[in-house]
Amino acid sequence: MSDFSSLVAHQGSKCSDEEWDEYVHMGNVRDNETPSEWMDRILSRLIYFKENDLLPIGGKHLTHARRLFRYSNGTTYAPANGFAICHKCNQLVYIGKKVGGYNHGGILKHWITSCSVYVHVSFEEVKRLKQKPKSQRSADDIYVLHEYELWMKNAVRKIEHAREIGKKIRAVNIISQKWLEYMYRPEGMTAKQLALHYQLLWTVREEMRQVNNA
């Protein structure tokens, strides 16, 4: 088979016939195998295909999980079951089953809201598109800008979440220090000092309650 014929037969993939045979069966989920077990079984080989540019044109971004059905007449059928492996973050994602032959919305939602490494377009390209008058923006331009805006919101949300976690950790450390200072009643306190001591204890408990409820 010529190089051109091989590319056509392998849907643009540069893999050998043996590798192609392995790839086309890679998406099949075995009987009694969960999607997570399926991913664990094939992920190392999938990464090998990705890193060596052996994936077909239509499989550059994700690999669908498929449930293989065998019929008595010898034919087989392997529809996608709604799960896929994202090639950008190597995570198992539920993207939903196809509706009318289309289910790219599920993986797009993952890329925009959850994927840790997804950036569809460069900042320079976004800047260029934003500088275009709205009346001159194409449908593709509007789609790219909307997608980038959603991705940015997700990135900002992750940063804010990390900051909130940092605040809680710092608050817990401060409370722990206060608790160690005031958890035991020092000897020789006057009535006024004792009242202040228990007031501080109450303040510490309130801070702990607020952190736990945050």
N, C-alpha and C positions, 0 to 999 in steps of 0.2 A: 504494500500500500504506500503510495506517495505521501510526502509530507502534507500536501494540500488535501488529499483525500482523507488522511488521518485527522486533520483539523476539522473537516466537515463531519466525519463520522463521530468524532468526539466532542462535537458542539463547541469548537474553538479551544478545547483543552490541549495542552502540549504533552499529556501523559501517554505512556505506551498502551498497547492493547490490554496488557495484564493489569496495569494501573486503572485503566478505564473500567474494566470489568469489576475491579474492587470498588471503585467509586460509585458505580450505578447501583450496587447492592448495599452501599454504606448506609443509606437512609432507611433500610428495612428494619423495623423493630421486631425482635423475635417474640415468639409466643411466651406469655407470662413474664415479659420484660417490661419494666416501667420506662417512661421517657428518660428519667434520670439515669437509669442503668444503661440504656441505649447510648446516651451521651458519653458516659464514662467509658464505655467499650470502644467507641470510635474516635474520641476526641484527639488522641495523640496522632492517629493517622490523618485525621482531617487537618490538623495543624501542619503536618508534613506536606499535604497537598497544597495548602494555602501558602506556606512559606516558599515553596518551590514553583509557584505559579502554575499549578497543574489543574486548577479548578476550571470548569467550563464557563463560558461567558454568562450564562444564566444562573450560575451558582457561586458567583464571587462574594455575595453578601451573606447568604444563609444557606443552611442545609435542612430541608424538611424531613421530619420523621414520618415514616409511612408504615402502615399496617398491611402486611402481605397476606393476601387471600389466595388460596389455591383451589381450583375447581376440578371436578372429576374428569372433565374432558382434557385436562392438562394445561389449561390456560391459567394465568395468574393476573391479579389485580392489586395494585398497591396505592391506594389513595392516601393523601396527606391527612394526618390525624389532628392537626392543629398546633403541634409543637414544632419548634425549629431551633437550631443552634445558630446564634448570631456569630458571624465570623470576625466581627470587630472586637467583641469583648469575650468571646468563647463561653457565653452563658446560654442556658436553656431558657427559651422564651415561649410562652403560649401566645400565638398570633391569631388563633381562631381558625375555624374551618372555612374553606372557600365558599363564597357566595357569588354565584354567577361566574365562576372561574377566576375570582379575584380575591386575594386576602393580603395584599401588600400593606393594607392599612394597619394591620396588627404589628408588623415589624417596624413600620415607620413610627408608630406610637412609641415602641420600645426605644428606637434610636433617639427620638426627641426627648423622651421623659425619663428614661432609665439607663440607657447605655452609657457606660463611663468613658468611652473613647470616641463616640460618634461626633464628627464635625463634617457636615456634608459639603460646605462651601467655605472658602477662605474669607477672612475678614476684609481683605482688599477687594474681593469680588462683591461682597455685601455693600461695602462703601461705594463702589462704583454704581451698583444698582440703585442705592438710595439717592445718589446724586442725579439720577435720571428723572426728568419730570414725570409725574404720575401718569399723565396722558400718553407718555411714550413707553410705559412699561408693558411688556408682553405678559401673557398668562403665566409663562414659565418664570418670569422675573418676580411676579407677585407671589407665586408658589414658593420660590426659593427664599424670599424675604420673610414670608410667614413661617416657614420651617425653621429658619435661623432664629427668629424671634422666640419661637417656642423652645428651641434648644437653649437659648440664653436664659430664659425664665427658669428652666430646669437647673442650669448651672448655678444661677443665683440662689435658687432654693436650697441646693446642696451646700453652698457656702454658708448660708444663714443657719441651716441645720447644724453644720459643724461648729459654728460660733456658739449656738445655744448649748450644745453639748459641752463646749469649753467653759461656758459660764457656769453650768451646773457642776462641773468638776471642781472649778475654783470655789464655788459656794460650799460644796461638801467639804473641801479641805479647810475652809475657814471655820465652818461649823464644828468640824472635828477638833480643831485646835481649841475653840471656845469650850467645847464639851469637856475636853481633858482638863481645862483650867477650872471649870466650875462644877464638875460632876460630884466632887467630894466637898463636904462642908468643912472649911478650915476651922481649926480650934481657936478659941479666944475671941470670937466675933462679938461685937456689941449688937444690940437689937437693931440699930440703924443699918449696920453693915450686913446683918443677916437678912434683913428685908431687901436690901439691894442685891444680895447674892441670889435670893429666890426669884427676884424680878429678872435678873440676867438669865437664870435657868429657863424661865418661861419664854423669854425672847429667843433663846436657842431652840427650844422646842417648836416655836412658831416658824422659825427659819427652816427647820428640818421638814416641817409639814408642807411649807410652800414649795420646797425643792421636790419633795416626793409627789406633789400634785401637779407640778409644772409639766 
